[in-house]
């Protein structure tokens, strides 16, 4: 669930199956048996169908219920086409993709509506979070990757002088996004949208399924979103890993027509102290909390808010959630204690 703060999909410290959004276990309608890549029919009736794949270099999974197998096959074909299209827009490893071309030249003419929409929300949450969420941190990822490629690299990351040189090109305010063109205001700026685009793709797939006539589905495209409930009317139980011990469960969240995202610095680590969730204000890995889970009506919002609250910390959460009162957050503090966060009362 759980990018952006996540940087490029390659380089030191990257593990394809241990990104922050995959640091959770989802139990759909009980515990559906695991399977291999592909389409598989399960029981009981109506038979759930599970599909496994990959989106933006992260494992993807769908669990669908529909009485017409032809409808299921048609939907899965459309989903494969749509996720491939969106991968080409947002993937950092697609040389001819929109984001890669924007990063290479600092300008992208005639951008897709998808890219502009994601950038507009990223800037909105960047402003509300006072920069805790910032998609322009890709240069930080590259700096950390170079640093940790060296033998005996300092565990805290690049030296302060190196980070200071990057400060002028970090800042969401330098993104100019419009239907005609997207422009990066300063030379050397580069974006990563892994902290928001996976949520956007999750929503696109969920909306596609709804339009195809599905009433019950669990969509996991880096983030989790429930379409309706399980067929028996019960919510989908989502169990999250303990951020201190990945062999144990931490908490359970029940989802009905809602999305969930988790952010934690234990996903892609460079060292014991350096990880992929950077604080743009310092250039260092954020350390204020251990992890944050956010539930919201749409996955794109849950995705970005979980990163914003993780980086901004517990003190920033009320201000951030006040702008999105339908969202709710849970966090694990560094001392192991847990908290539940909601928007403050109106007028507070």
C-alpha positions as CSV (number, residue, x, y, z in Angstrom):
1,X,0.0,0.0,0.0
2,X,1.7,2.2,0.8
3,X,6.7,5.2,-3.7
4,X,7.5,10.4,-4.3
5,X,9.2,9.6,-1.2
6,X,9.9,6.2,-2.7
7,X,12.2,7.1,-5.5
8,X,13.3,5.1,-8.5
9,X,12.4,1.4,-8.7
10,X,16.1,0.5,-8.9
11,X,19.2,1.1,-6.9
12,X,20.7,0.1,-3.5
13,X,18.3,-0.8,-0.8
14,X,15.4,-1.5,-3.2
15,X,13.5,-4.8,-2.7
16,X,10.6,-5.4,-5.2
17,X,8.4,-7.2,-2.7
18,X,9.1,-5.2,0.4
19,X,7.9,-1.7,-0.6
20,X,5.9,0.1,2.0
21,X,2.6,-0.7,0.4
22,X,3.3,-4.4,0.4
23,X,4.1,-4.4,4.1
24,X,0.6,-5.6,4.9
25,X,-1.3,-8.8,4.6
26,X,-4.9,-8.6,3.3
27,X,-7.3,-11.2,4.4
28,X,-10.2,-11.2,1.9
29,X,-13.4,-12.8,3.1
30,X,-11.5,-15.1,5.5
31,X,-8.1,-16.2,4.1
32,X,-8.2,-16.9,0.4
33,X,-5.5,-19.4,-0.6
34,X,-2.4,-17.9,-2.2
35,X,-1.7,-18.7,-5.8
36,X,0.6,-18.1,-8.8
37,X,0.5,-15.4,-11.4
38,X,-2.6,-15.7,-13.4
39,X,-6.3,-16.2,-13.1
40,X,-7.7,-18.8,-10.8
41,X,-11.3,-19.7,-9.7
42,X,-12.0,-20.4,-6.1
43,X,-15.0,-21.5,-4.1
44,X,-17.6,-21.3,-2.6
45,X,-20.4,-20.0,-4.9
46,X,-20.5,-17.4,-6.2
47,X,-16.9,-18.4,-7.0
48,X,-14.4,-15.6,-6.2
49,X,-11.8,-15.2,-8.9
50,X,-8.3,-14.1,-8.0
51,X,-5.9,-12.4,-10.4
52,X,-2.2,-11.7,-9.6
53,X,0.1,-9.4,-11.6
54,X,2.4,-6.4,-11.2
55,X,1.8,-2.6,-11.4
56,X,4.5,0.0,-11.0
57,X,7.0,-2.7,-10.0
58,X,4.8,-3.8,-7.0
59,X,2.7,-7.0,-6.7
60,X,-0.9,-6.5,-7.7
61,X,-3.9,-8.6,-6.7
62,X,-7.6,-8.6,-7.5
63,X,-10.3,-10.7,-5.9
64,X,-13.6,-10.5,-7.8
65,X,-17.1,-11.9,-7.4
66,X,-19.4,-12.1,-10.4
67,X,-21.8,-14.8,-11.6
68,X,-20.9,-14.3,-15.3
69,X,-17.4,-15.6,-16.1
70,X,-17.5,-13.8,-19.4
71,X,-17.9,-10.4,-17.6
72,X,-14.9,-11.4,-15.4
73,X,-12.7,-12.2,-18.4
74,X,-13.7,-9.0,-20.2
75,X,-13.0,-6.9,-17.1
76,X,-9.6,-8.5,-16.6
77,X,-8.7,-7.8,-20.2
78,X,-9.6,-4.1,-19.8
79,X,-7.7,-3.9,-16.5
80,X,-4.5,-5.3,-18.1
81,X,-4.8,-2.7,-20.8
82,X,-5.5,0.2,-18.4
83,X,-2.8,-0.6,-15.9
84,X,-0.2,-1.0,-18.7
85,X,-1.3,2.5,-20.0
86,X,-1.0,4.0,-16.5
87,X,2.3,2.3,-15.9
88,X,3.6,4.0,-19.0
89,X,2.5,7.4,-17.6
90,X,3.8,7.1,-14.0
91,X,6.6,4.5,-14.2
92,X,10.1,5.9,-13.6
93,X,11.6,2.9,-15.4
94,X,9.7,3.6,-18.7
95,X,12.1,5.7,-20.8
96,X,9.4,6.8,-23.2
97,X,6.8,7.3,-20.5
98,X,5.4,10.7,-19.5
99,X,7.0,11.0,-16.2
100,X,10.4,9.8,-17.4
101,X,10.3,12.3,-20.3
102,X,9.2,15.1,-18.0
103,X,12.2,14.3,-15.7
104,X,14.6,14.1,-18.6
105,X,13.7,17.5,-20.1
106,X,11.9,19.5,-17.5
107,X,8.9,19.9,-19.8
108,X,6.1,17.7,-21.1
109,X,3.8,19.1,-23.8
110,X,0.2,17.7,-24.1
111,X,0.3,15.7,-20.9
112,X,-2.4,13.1,-20.2
113,X,-5.4,14.1,-18.0
114,X,-4.2,11.4,-15.6
115,X,-0.8,13.0,-15.0
116,X,-2.3,16.5,-14.6
117,X,-4.9,15.2,-12.2
118,X,-2.3,13.4,-10.0
119,X,0.0,16.5,-10.0
120,X,-2.8,18.8,-9.0
121,X,-3.7,16.7,-6.0
122,X,0.0,16.3,-5.1
123,X,0.4,20.0,-5.0
124,X,-2.8,20.4,-3.0
125,X,-1.7,18.0,-0.4
126,X,1.8,19.4,-0.5
127,X,0.4,22.8,0.4
128,X,-1.9,21.5,3.2
129,X,0.9,19.4,4.7
130,X,3.4,22.3,4.4
131,X,5.7,20.3,2.2
132,X,5.6,17.0,4.1
133,X,4.2,15.5,0.9
134,X,6.4,16.5,-2.0
135,X,6.8,14.6,-5.3
136,X,10.0,16.5,-6.2
137,X,12.2,14.4,-3.9
138,X,13.5,12.1,-6.7
139,X,16.9,13.9,-6.6
140,X,17.2,12.8,-3.0
141,X,16.5,9.2,-3.9
142,X,19.3,9.4,-6.5
143,X,21.7,11.0,-4.1
144,X,21.0,8.3,-1.5
145,X,21.4,5.5,-4.1
146,X,24.8,6.9,-5.2
147,X,25.9,7.3,-1.6
148,X,25.0,3.8,-0.5
149,X,26.6,2.3,-3.7
150,X,29.9,3.3,-2.2
151,X,31.8,0.9,0.2
152,X,31.6,1.8,3.9
153,X,29.0,4.5,3.2
154,X,28.0,6.6,6.3
155,X,24.7,5.0,7.6
156,X,22.9,8.3,7.9
157,X,23.2,9.0,4.2
158,X,24.8,11.7,2.0
159,X,26.9,14.4,3.8
160,X,25.1,17.7,4.7
161,X,26.8,19.7,2.0
162,X,25.5,17.3,-0.7
163,X,22.0,17.6,0.6
164,X,22.3,21.4,0.8
165,X,23.1,21.5,-2.9
166,X,19.9,19.8,-3.6
167,X,17.7,22.1,-1.6
168,X,17.1,24.6,-4.5
169,X,15.5,21.9,-6.7
170,X,13.3,20.4,-4.0
171,X,9.9,21.9,-3.7
172,X,6.4,21.1,-5.1
173,X,5.8,24.8,-5.7
174,X,8.2,24.4,-8.7
175,X,5.7,22.3,-10.6
176,X,3.5,24.0,-13.2
177,X,0.8,21.6,-14.3
178,X,-1.8,22.5,-17.0
179,X,-3.5,20.7,-19.8
180,X,-1.2,22.3,-22.4
181,X,2.1,21.4,-20.6
182,X,3.7,20.4,-17.4
183,X,6.9,22.3,-16.6
184,X,9.5,21.9,-13.9
185,X,10.6,25.4,-12.9
186,X,14.2,24.7,-12.1
187,X,16.9,22.7,-13.9
188,X,17.6,19.4,-12.2
189,X,14.2,19.0,-10.7
190,X,12.7,15.5,-11.0
191,X,9.5,13.9,-9.8
192,X,8.5,10.5,-8.3
193,X,4.8,9.9,-8.0
194,X,5.0,6.5,-6.4
195,X,3.5,8.0,-3.2
196,X,0.3,8.9,-5.0
197,X,0.1,7.2,-8.4
198,X,-0.4,3.7,-7.1
199,X,-3.5,5.0,-5.3
200,X,-4.7,6.6,-8.5
201,X,-4.3,3.3,-10.4
202,X,-6.1,1.5,-7.7
203,X,-9.0,3.9,-8.0
204,X,-9.1,3.6,-11.8
205,X,-9.3,-0.2,-11.6
206,X,-12.0,0.0,-8.9
207,X,-14.1,2.5,-11.0
208,X,-13.7,0.2,-14.1
209,X,-15.0,-2.8,-12.1
210,X,-18.0,-0.8,-10.9
211,X,-18.8,0.3,-14.4
212,X,-18.6,-3.3,-15.5
213,X,-21.3,-4.2,-13.0
214,X,-19.2,-5.6,-10.1
215,X,-20.7,-5.1,-6.7
216,X,-18.0,-6.9,-4.6
217,X,-14.2,-6.8,-5.2
218,X,-11.0,-6.2,-3.3
219,X,-8.5,-4.2,-5.4
220,X,-4.8,-4.2,-4.5
221,X,-2.6,-2.2,-6.9
222,X,0.0,-1.1,-4.3
223,X,-2.9,0.3,-2.3
224,X,-6.0,-1.5,-1.1
225,X,-9.6,-0.5,-2.0
226,X,-12.8,-2.4,-1.3
227,X,-15.6,-2.2,-3.8
228,X,-18.7,-2.7,-1.7
229,X,-18.4,-5.5,0.8
230,X,-17.8,-9.2,0.7
231,X,-20.7,-11.1,-0.8
232,X,-22.0,-12.0,2.6
233,X,-22.4,-8.3,3.5
234,X,-19.4,-8.3,5.9
235,X,-16.6,-5.8,5.5
236,X,-13.3,-6.9,4.1
237,X,-10.8,-7.5,7.0
238,X,-7.4,-6.0,6.3
239,X,-4.6,-7.1,8.7
240,X,-1.5,-5.0,8.9
241,X,2.0,-6.2,9.7
242,X,3.6,-5.2,13.0
243,X,6.2,-2.5,12.0
244,X,8.7,-3.9,14.6
245,X,8.2,-7.6,13.6
246,X,7.1,-8.5,10.1
247,X,6.2,-12.0,11.3
248,X,3.4,-10.6,13.5
249,X,0.2,-8.8,12.9
250,X,-0.3,-5.3,14.2
251,X,-4.0,-4.3,13.8
252,X,-7.1,-5.1,11.8
253,X,-9.0,-2.5,9.7
254,X,-12.4,-3.4,8.2
255,X,-13.0,-1.9,4.7
256,X,-16.4,-1.3,3.0
257,X,-16.4,0.9,0.0
258,X,-13.2,2.5,1.2
259,X,-9.4,2.5,0.6
260,X,-6.4,1.9,2.9
261,X,-2.8,2.9,2.5
262,X,0.2,2.3,4.9
263,X,3.4,4.3,5.0
264,X,6.5,3.1,6.9
265,X,10.2,3.6,6.7
266,X,10.9,-0.1,7.1
267,X,9.9,-0.9,3.5
268,X,13.0,0.1,1.4
269,X,15.9,0.7,3.7
270,X,19.4,1.9,2.8
271,X,20.7,1.3,6.3
272,X,19.4,1.0,9.9
273,X,18.7,4.8,9.9
274,X,18.2,5.7,6.3
275,X,15.1,4.7,4.3
276,X,13.0,5.8,1.3
277,X,10.6,8.2,3.0
278,X,12.4,11.5,2.9
279,X,11.6,14.7,4.8
280,X,12.0,17.4,2.1
281,X,12.8,20.0,4.8
282,X,15.9,18.2,5.9
283,X,16.8,15.8,3.1
284,X,17.0,13.0,5.7
285,X,14.8,10.0,6.2
286,X,11.7,10.9,8.3
287,X,11.8,9.4,11.7
288,X,8.9,10.9,13.6
289,X,6.7,7.8,13.7
290,X,7.1,4.1,12.9
291,X,4.2,3.8,10.5
292,X,0.9,5.4,9.5
293,X,-2.3,3.8,8.0
294,X,-4.9,6.0,6.4
295,X,-8.4,5.0,5.4
296,X,-10.2,7.3,2.9
297,X,-13.0,7.1,0.3
298,X,-10.4,6.9,-2.5
299,X,-7.1,5.2,-2.7
300,X,-5.3,8.2,-4.3
301,X,-6.1,10.3,-1.2
302,X,-5.2,7.5,1.3
303,X,-1.9,7.0,-0.5
304,X,-0.8,10.6,-0.4
305,X,-2.1,11.3,3.1
306,X,-0.3,8.3,4.7
307,X,3.0,9.7,3.3
308,X,2.2,13.2,4.4
309,X,1.3,12.2,8.0
310,X,4.3,9.8,8.2
311,X,6.7,12.6,7.2
312,X,4.9,15.4,9.0
313,X,4.4,13.4,12.2
314,X,1.6,13.1,14.7
315,X,1.6,16.8,15.5
316,X,0.9,17.7,11.9
317,X,-1.9,15.1,11.5
318,X,-4.9,17.1,12.8
319,X,-4.1,20.0,10.4
320,X,-3.8,17.6,7.4
321,X,-6.9,15.6,8.3
322,X,-8.9,18.8,8.9
323,X,-8.8,19.3,5.1
324,X,-10.0,15.8,4.5
325,X,-12.6,15.0,7.2
326,X,-13.7,11.7,5.6
327,X,-10.2,10.3,6.2
328,X,-9.1,8.5,9.3
329,X,-5.6,7.5,10.4
330,X,-3.9,5.1,12.7
331,X,-0.2,5.3,13.7
332,X,2.4,3.4,15.5
333,X,4.8,5.6,17.5
334,X,8.5,4.9,17.8
335,X,8.0,3.6,21.4
336,X,5.5,1.0,20.1
337,X,2.4,2.7,21.4
338,X,-0.5,3.3,18.9
339,X,-2.8,6.2,18.2
340,X,-6.0,6.9,16.3
341,X,-6.2,10.2,14.4
342,X,-9.3,11.9,13.0
343,X,-10.1,15.4,11.8
344,X,-10.7,17.8,14.7
345,X,-14.3,18.9,15.3
346,X,-15.6,21.6,13.1
347,X,-14.6,25.0,14.4
348,X,-11.9,23.6,16.7
